[in-house]
Amino acid sequence: MITAKVLKDGCGTCVGFSVEGHALFDRKGKDIVCAAVSILTINTVNALETFTDAKFWLDTDNGISLKFIEKPDEKATLLTDAYLLGLNGIEKEYQDYFRLLIEEV
C-alpha cells in the first residue's frame, strides 16, 4: 500500500508531505495507482520549483518527502491544495491500495 502523509499547520496550510510504499495494484509497469500517485507527486514538486519562490527541503532516498523551510506563499499553497485534491480522488477510488493521512503539526 502507498501511504501519503500531508502535514498541515494550525491554519490548515500544507507545510509538507511524504509518500512511500507500493500500491501492488498490478505488476510493475502496469500499476495505475502507483503511476497516478507518482506523477501527481513529482508534478507537484516540479511545479513548486518552477512556479513559486517557496523554500523547501526535498528527500528522495526513501519515497519522497518535502518540507517547507518557510511558510509557503499563495502559489505554493494553491499547488499543494491541488495536490491534496488529486490524492483524495485516488484514495476514494483505490482505498485498498492507497491511504492518505493528514496530520496537524
C-alpha positions in Angstrom: 0.0 0.0 0.0 1.1 3.5 -0.7 0.8 5.9 2.2 0.9 9.7 1.7 1.1 11.9 4.8 0.3 15.6 4.4 1.4 17.9 7.2 -0.7 20.9 8.0 -0.2 23.8 10.4 -2.9 25.1 12.7 -4.4 27.3 10.0 -4.8 24.3 7.6 -1.9 25.2 5.3 0.2 22.4 4.0 3.7 22.6 5.4 5.0 19.3 4.0 4.2 15.9 2.7 5.7 12.4 2.2 4.8 9.4 0.1 6.2 5.9 0.5 5.3 2.3 -0.3 4.0 0.4 -3.2 0.4 0.0 -4.3 0.6 -3.6 -5.6 -2.5 -2.9 -7.7 -0.9 -4.6 -10.6 2.5 -5.9 -11.8 5.5 -3.5 -12.2 4.9 -1.2 -15.2 1.2 -1.8 -15.2 0.3 -0.4 -11.7 -2.0 2.6 -12.4 -2.3 3.5 -8.7 1.5 3.8 -8.3 1.7 5.7 -11.6 -1.0 8.2 -10.6 0.4 8.9 -7.2 4.0 9.2 -8.6 3.0 11.5 -11.4 0.9 13.7 -9.2 3.7 14.0 -6.6 6.5 14.6 -9.0 4.5 17.1 -10.9 3.7 19.0 -7.7 7.3 19.1 -6.7 8.3 20.3 -10.2 5.5 23.0 -10.2 6.7 24.2 -6.7 10.2 24.6 -8.1 9.2 26.2 -11.3 6.3 28.5 -10.4 6.9 29.6 -6.8 9.6 31.1 -4.7 8.9 28.6 -1.9 11.8 27.4 0.1 11.6 23.6 0.8 13.7 20.6 1.7 13.3 17.6 -0.6 14.4 14.0 0.2 14.0 11.1 -2.3 16.0 8.4 -0.5 13.0 6.5 0.7 10.0 7.6 -1.2 9.5 11.4 -1.5 9.5 13.8 1.4 9.1 17.6 1.1 9.0 20.1 4.0 8.7 23.8 3.6 11.5 25.7 5.3 9.5 28.9 5.3 5.7 29.4 5.3 4.5 28.6 1.8 3.4 31.5 -0.3 0.0 31.8 -2.0 1.1 30.0 -5.2 2.7 27.1 -3.2 -0.5 26.8 -1.1 -2.6 26.6 -4.2 -0.4 23.9 -5.7 -0.4 21.8 -2.5 -4.2 22.2 -2.2 -4.5 20.9 -5.8 -2.1 18.0 -4.9 -4.3 17.1 -1.9 -7.4 17.2 -4.2 -5.8 14.7 -6.5 -4.7 12.4 -3.6 -8.2 12.5 -2.2 -9.6 11.3 -5.6 -7.1 8.5 -5.7 -8.0 7.4 -2.2 -11.7 7.4 -2.9 -11.2 5.0 -5.9 -8.4 2.9 -4.7 -8.7 2.8 -0.9 -7.3 -0.8 -0.7 -4.1 0.4 -2.4 -3.6 4.0 -1.2 -4.0 5.7 2.1 -4.0 9.4 2.7 -3.2 10.7 6.2 -3.5 14.3 7.2 -1.6 15.3 10.3 -1.6 18.7 12.1 1.8 19.8 13.3 
